[in-house]
Amino acid sequence: MGPVPSVESGPGVRVRVPAKVNLHLGVRDLRDDGFHELVTVFQAIDLADEVTARPAVGLTVRVSGEGSAHVPTDPQNIAWRAAAMLAEHAHVPPDALLDITKAIPVAGGMAGGSADAAATLVACATLWRTRTSRADLLDLAARLGSDVAFPLLGGTALGTGRGEVLTPALTTGRLHWVLALAAFGISAGDAYRELDRQRAAGDARQPAGRPEVLLDALRAGDPHRAGAALTNDLQPAALALAPSLRRTLTAGADLGAIAGIVCGSGPTCAFLCADARAANRLAASLAAEGVCRTTRVAVGPVPGARVVG
């Protein structure tokens, strides 16, 4: 981190942004741009990071909270790049002190870095009074990364392309989740490379089909049908990279979860529960089993990045 810029008057703009769970992640062929074609269903949950943008001279990032020691605070940080990109787009100086308070695990498959970038776009657009349209923010988000657009939208959405082409999906009621957080991370790039290796060796299943059964269950508000339709093409890759996750998934199933799935590229495991009471019981039981570093209870869907102060 460079020298802290001088901070001007004013408390700044605080934005809360949700983590995501992939209820369906179908990974198709590698594209010419080096990314895989995806068909995915995102859901935003109430495990959230906060980004506060304060007036300053120069651009600086500070990070605290969950996994903060592993988050860069220089231009490698995607939130830094988001602020710089917005400033260039809006023709304003990139002057802000960004304070990121993390609750979303780092390299946990829940798009924590992407969420911080989305929150930064909203916070800096408000701080700098750029009047940037929602469509332009979504375009900037898509340029920053495949998962950055969804935390702006929130709720539940079907993602195609690299995951950045979003169509909101109708849901009824709320889903109750228990998140089993690991003591380690998995790079998304490593997970995709392992999937490619498995497919080249003939060891991987065919890509998941369209998520129509899942979307029907979400419209009906039926968590049991939704649980039966959860799927993640990256899960075998995550399990190959971190075999201990098999024990976590097995424990969740044995302890009464409707269903369990690896979140995105992992290693976080998400367990769907019938209601809030069942989720609280499962979180306590999983923690006692010692199959994860800690647990969190969450619900979804929730709104995307929004100013809260």
N, C-alpha and C positions, 0 to 999 in steps of 0.2 A: 504494500500500500504506500502511495506517495504521501507527501505532506498534506495534512488536513487543510482544506481551503478555509479562508475566512468566511464565517457564517453571518449572514445579514439578519435583520429583524424578521420575526414571524416564525410560527411553530412548524410550518411546512404542511404537506399533504400526506395523510396516512391512508394506504390502500390495503385492504385484505383480499387475499386471493386463494382459491381452493386447490387442494391436490386433486388428482384424478385417479380413477380406477378404470381399467379397460375391462368391460364386461364381455366383450368379444374382440379378439385381435386376430384377424386373418392376414397372414403375410404372404403376398404373392411374389411374382418374379422381380428380379433386380431390374431397375430402370436404367435408361441411358445416363441419367444424372448421378448414378451411384446409390440412389435410395431404392428401397423396396416399395412396390405398390401395396397399399394397405386397404383393408376394409375393417373398420373398427367401430365399436360403440363405446364412447367415453361417458363416464358419469363423474360429476364434480361432487366432492364430499366435504364435510365441514372440518376436516383437518386442514389448517390454513397457515400460510406465511403472511407476514405484513411487511410492506415496504413504505418507508417514509422518505419523501423527497423534500429537502429543505433548501432555502435560498443560500447560495454560496458563490464563491468565485473559483471556477475550476470544477472538475468532476472527481469525486471520491466515493468509494464504496466501503461501508463497514458492515460486518456480518456478526450476528450473535445467535445463540440458541442451538437447536439440534444440528449436530455435525458441522458447526461453523468453522472449526479448525481445518476442515477439508475443502472449504470454498475459497477460490481465489478472489482477491480484491483489486485486481488490476484489469486491463482490457480483455483478459481471458474470460472474465465473468460475463455471462450473457446479459445480465441486467445492465452492466456498464455499456455493453454494445447496444442495448436497446435505447438507452438514454442518448448515446452519441448518434444513433441512426435517426431518432426522432428530431434531435436538434438540427441535423443536416436537412431533413425533410421540411422542417418548419422554418428554416433559415433564422435560427436563434442560437446564441452561444450555449454550449453544453455546460451550463453552470448549475451544479446541484450536489448536495451531500446526500447520498443514498444510504439509509440505515435499513438493513434487511434483518428481520427477526424471524428465524426459521423454526417451524414445527414439522414441516414435511421432511422426511429423511433424505439425505444426500445419496445419490446413486441408488435410490430405492425402487425405481420403476414407477414413481408416482408424479413425475414431471415437475419436481421441485424447482429446478433451475429455470425451466420454461415458465412456470408460474411466476417466479420472481421477475422475469423479463416482461411478462404481460402486465404485472402490477406496476412496474417501472414506467411502461408506456402510459398507463392511465395517470399515475402520480405526476410524471413530468409534464404531460399534456395539460394537466390542471394547474400545476405550479407555474408553468411558463405561459399559460393562457394562449395556447397555440390554436385553439378552436379546430383541432384535427378531427375530421369526421370519423365515425365508427368504422366505416368501410376502409378508410385509410389506415386506421390503427390495425385492423385485421390484416391488411396487405403487408404492413411493416412486420407484424407478428409472423406471418407466413414466410417472409424473407429471413427472419431470425432463426427459425427452426420449425421442425414438423409439428411439435407439440405446443407451440406458443399461442396459436390462435384459440385453442379450446378454452384455456383459463380465462380469456376475455369473455367468452360466450357463457360458459358455465352450464348448469342444468344437465341434460342428457342429450347427446348428439351422435349422429352417424358421421364418421369421418372417412373420407376417401382420398385418393391421390397419395401423398405422403402422410396423410392424416390431417392436413390443413384445410381441406375442402369440407365444410361442415354443414350438416342439415339437422336442425333441432328435432329431437324425437319426443313424442308425447309420452309422459309417464303419469301413473296414478298412484298416489300415496308416496311413502318413503321407504327406502331400503336401509336396513340396519347392518352395519359392518363391524367386524373386529379385524384390526390390522396387527399382524405379527411382525414387528420390526426386527431386522437382523443386526448382528454386530459387525457386519461387513457390507460392502456395496458390490454391485455388478455393473460394469460399463455396458451401456446399451450397444455400443459398437461390438464389444466382445460377444454379446448374446446373439446379435445378428450374424456375426461371422461363424459362430458355432452352429447356428441353424443352417447356414449355407453349407458348412462342412458335412453336417448330418444328411442333408438332402443330396449332396454330391455322392455320398457313400451309400445312399439308398436306405438310410436308417430313420428317416423322418416321415411322418404321416403326410398325407395330402393336405394342402392348404384348406383351412376352414371355409365353408360355403357362406352364403349370404345369411345375415343374422335375423331372418324374418321371425323365427320362433321366439327368439329373445325379445324382439321389439313388440310382438303380440303380447307376451307375458308382462312387459313393462306397461303397456297400455291398459292391461287388465288389472294391474296392481297385484299380481300374484307372485310372491317371492319364491315359492316352491317351483313353479314353472320357470321362473327366471334363473333360479339356481341350477336347474337341470340343463339350461342352455348356455351357461358360462363356458367360454372356450378361449384358449390362448395358444397360438402357434409357437410362441417363444418359450412356453413353459418347459418343453423337453430340453431346450438349450440351457435355460437357467438351471434346471436340475442337473445337467451334465457338468456345468461350471461349479455348482454348489450342491453336492449330493445331500447335504444335511437338510435341505429344504423338504425332502421327501418325508422326513420325520415330522416336520412342522405340519405339513398338509395332512398326514395321517392322524396326528394328534387332534387337529381341529375337527376332522370327520368323526373320530371316536368320541369326542366330547360334545357332539350334538349339533355342529354347524349344518345348515341346509346344504351348503357347498363351499368349497374352497378353491382358490385360484392364485397363481403367482401374478402379481401386479406387473403388467408390461414386461420389461426385461428383468424384473426381480431386483433384489431378493425379497422384498416385502411380500407377504402372503395375506390375501384378503379373504375373510370368511363371512358369508352371508348368513344372517340369523333371522328368526321368525319375527322378533320384536325387540324392544329395548331391554327388557328383562333378560331375555336369552343372550343378548349380546354382552351384557355386563357379567353374566355368569361365565360365559365362554372366555372373556378376556381374563378374568381372574384365574380360571382353570388353566389356560394356556401359559400364563405367567408362572404358575406353580409347577407346571410340567418341566420348565426349563428348556423349552424347545425354541426359544427366541430371546432376544435381548430385552424386549419389553412389548407391551400391547397398548393399543389405542382403540377406543370405541368411536365410531363415526356414523353419520347418516348422510344420505344423499337422495335426491339431487339438491344442490344449493346453487345460488347465483354465482356468476363469474366475478372477476375483479371489480371492486367497487370502493369508492371513497368512503371512509368511516370516520375521518377526523382530519 
